[in-house]
Amino acid sequence: MILASPIETPQLLLKTIEPSDVGSRYLAWLSDPEITRFLEVRFTPVRSISDIASFVQSVNASAHSLLLGIFLKEERRHIGNIKLGPVQVDHRRAELGFLIGEKDCWGQGYMSQAIAALSRYGFDRLELEKITSGCYESNVGCAKALLRAGFMQEARIPSHVLFEGRRVASLLFGLDRPAASPTI
Ligand SMILES: CC(C)(COP(=O)(O)OP(=O)(O)OC[C@H]1O[C@@H](n2cnc3c(N)ncnc32)[C@H](O)[C@@H]1OP(=O)(O)O)[C@@H](O)C(=O)NCCC(=O)NCCS
């Protein structure tokens, strides 16, 4: 899916990733063990910029997933990505995944803003009724960003993933479409 015009938050622009956005910084994010620590991509390392370019191109071409770059509005700096999809059309539901690759941008509220803004877009424009996400229990930053964006923890699956040599739980989060305001 391609986004016709960027989604704006107070500090961010979320927009479709162009080929010119895929470069050495993006490859460095996915090659940094501190960034991929909690991500499945650590099991299948990304080796080249062209691997990333093919991934971006295939998601942009898909009818059911929306992959957006997260850009600082003022600097136009690409700091991370957020993906909504695949959309389960029959269930009006989609999954959210995300990362901030520029580590100096962690802990500044950016992901909470991005999650809230893309969720709103999903409800308003893609007619979703539920958005889900999840993380390892040990990924405190991720869980907090989801909660701060309005998600609820809906489940804890014990012993679900292998993380740094031990089994840890996964947490599942969900956000229901807000009820429409009554019209008088
Ligand atoms: C996890 C991640 C998405 C958080 O994004 P972020 O923009 O730093 O999150 P926010 O600034 O919106 O923070 C939300 C809350 O989490 C806290 N937080 C952020 N990173 C944290 C960390 N590593 N440890 C503990 N708390 C953290 C923030 O202080 C904030 O707390 P508050 O609500 O009490 O103020 C980001 O650090 C990241 O992309 N990490 C690497 C990849 C990854 O783990 N992705 C998620 C996979 S599920």
The ligand as an SDF file (V2000), in Angstrom:
LIG
                    3D

 48 50  0  0  0  0  0  0  0  0999 V2000
   11.0120   -0.0450   21.8500 C   0  0  0  0  0  0  0  0  0  0  0  0
   10.8960    1.2560   21.0570 C   0  0  0  0  0  0  0  0  0  0  0  0
    9.9330    1.0350   19.9180 C   0  0  0  0  0  0  0  0  0  0  0  0
   10.3640    2.3670   21.9720 C   0  0  0  0  0  0  0  0  0  0  0  0
   10.2140    3.5300   21.1890 O   0  0  0  0  0  0  0  0  0  0  0  0
   10.4470    4.9760   21.8470 P   0  0  0  0  0  0  0  0  0  0  0  0
   10.1540    6.0200   20.8400 O   0  0  0  0  0  0  0  0  0  0  0  0
   11.7720    4.9590   22.4870 O   0  0  0  0  0  0  0  0  0  0  0  0
    9.2880    4.9460   22.9260 O   0  0  0  0  0  0  0  0  0  0  0  0
    8.6620    6.2250   23.6320 P   0  0  0  0  0  0  0  0  0  0  0  0
    9.7190    7.2950   23.7470 O   0  0  0  0  0  0  0  0  0  0  0  0
    7.4090    6.5530   22.9540 O   0  0  0  0  0  0  0  0  0  0  0  0
    8.4970    5.6410   25.0890 O   0  0  0  0  0  0  0  0  0  0  0  0
    7.4080    5.1180   25.6870 C   0  0  0  0  0  0  0  0  0  0  0  0
    7.8120    4.8320   27.1030 C   0  0  0  0  0  0  0  0  0  0  0  0
    8.7890    3.7780   27.1310 O   0  0  0  0  0  0  0  0  0  0  0  0
    9.9590    4.1790   27.8210 C   0  0  0  0  0  0  0  0  0  0  0  0
   11.0890    3.5200   27.1950 N   0  0  0  0  0  0  0  0  0  0  0  0
   11.5460    3.6450   25.9250 C   0  0  0  0  0  0  0  0  0  0  0  0
   12.5880    2.8030   25.7260 N   0  0  0  0  0  0  0  0  0  0  0  0
   12.7870    2.1460   26.9050 C   0  0  0  0  0  0  0  0  0  0  0  0
   13.7100    1.1410   27.3420 C   0  0  0  0  0  0  0  0  0  0  0  0
   14.6400    0.6390   26.5300 N   0  0  0  0  0  0  0  0  0  0  0  0
   13.6070    0.6890   28.6260 N   0  0  0  0  0  0  0  0  0  0  0  0
   12.6660    1.1650   29.4550 C   0  0  0  0  0  0  0  0  0  0  0  0
   11.7550    2.1190   29.1030 N   0  0  0  0  0  0  0  0  0  0  0  0
   11.8220    2.6000   27.8420 C   0  0  0  0  0  0  0  0  0  0  0  0
    9.9590    5.6930   27.6630 C   0  0  0  0  0  0  0  0  0  0  0  0
   10.7320    6.3050   28.6630 O   0  0  0  0  0  0  0  0  0  0  0  0
    8.4830    6.0000   27.8330 C   0  0  0  0  0  0  0  0  0  0  0  0
    8.1140    5.8770   29.1940 O   0  0  0  0  0  0  0  0  0  0  0  0
    6.9300    6.7560   29.8470 P   0  0  0  0  0  0  0  0  0  0  0  0
    5.6450    6.3870   29.1050 O   0  0  0  0  0  0  0  0  0  0  0  0
    6.9640    6.3160   31.2650 O   0  0  0  0  0  0  0  0  0  0  0  0
    7.3430    8.1760   29.5880 O   0  0  0  0  0  0  0  0  0  0  0  0
   12.2900    1.6750   20.4970 C   0  0  0  0  0  0  0  0  0  0  0  0
   13.1840    1.8040   21.5590 O   0  0  0  0  0  0  0  0  0  0  0  0
   12.8430    0.6840   19.5160 C   0  0  0  0  0  0  0  0  0  0  0  0
   12.4860    0.7300   18.3510 O   0  0  0  0  0  0  0  0  0  0  0  0
   13.7170   -0.2240   19.9280 N   0  0  0  0  0  0  0  0  0  0  0  0
   14.3750   -1.1740   19.0660 C   0  0  0  0  0  0  0  0  0  0  0  0
   13.4530   -2.0980   18.2760 C   0  0  0  0  0  0  0  0  0  0  0  0
   12.3000   -2.6770   19.0490 C   0  0  0  0  0  0  0  0  0  0  0  0
   12.4810   -3.2160   20.1130 O   0  0  0  0  0  0  0  0  0  0  0  0
   11.0990   -2.5390   18.4730 N   0  0  0  0  0  0  0  0  0  0  0  0
    9.8800   -3.0110   19.0520 C   0  0  0  0  0  0  0  0  0  0  0  0
    9.6700   -4.4450   18.8280 C   0  0  0  0  0  0  0  0  0  0  0  0
    8.1770   -5.0050   19.5870 S   0  0  0  0  0  0  0  0  0  0  0  0
  1  2  1  0
  2  3  1  0
  2  4  1  0
  2 36  1  0
  4  5  1  0
  5  6  1  0
  6  7  2  0
  6  8  1  0
  6  9  1  0
  9 10  1  0
 10 11  2  0
 10 12  1  0
 10 13  1  0
 13 14  1  0
 14 15  1  0
 15 16  1  0
 15 30  1  0
 16 17  1  0
 17 18  1  0
 17 28  1  0
 18 19  1  0
 18 27  1  0
 19 20  2  0
 20 21  1  0
 21 22  1  0
 21 27  2  0
 22 23  1  0
 22 24  2  0
 24 25  1  0
 25 26  2  0
 26 27  1  0
 28 29  1  0
 28 30  1  0
 30 31  1  0
 31 32  1  0
 32 33  2  0
 32 34  1  0
 32 35  1  0
 36 37  1  0
 36 38  1  0
 38 39  2  0
 38 40  1  0
 40 41  1  0
 41 42  1  0
 42 43  1  0
 43 44  2  0
 43 45  1  0
 45 46  1  0
 46 47  1  0
 47 48  1  0
M  END
$$$$
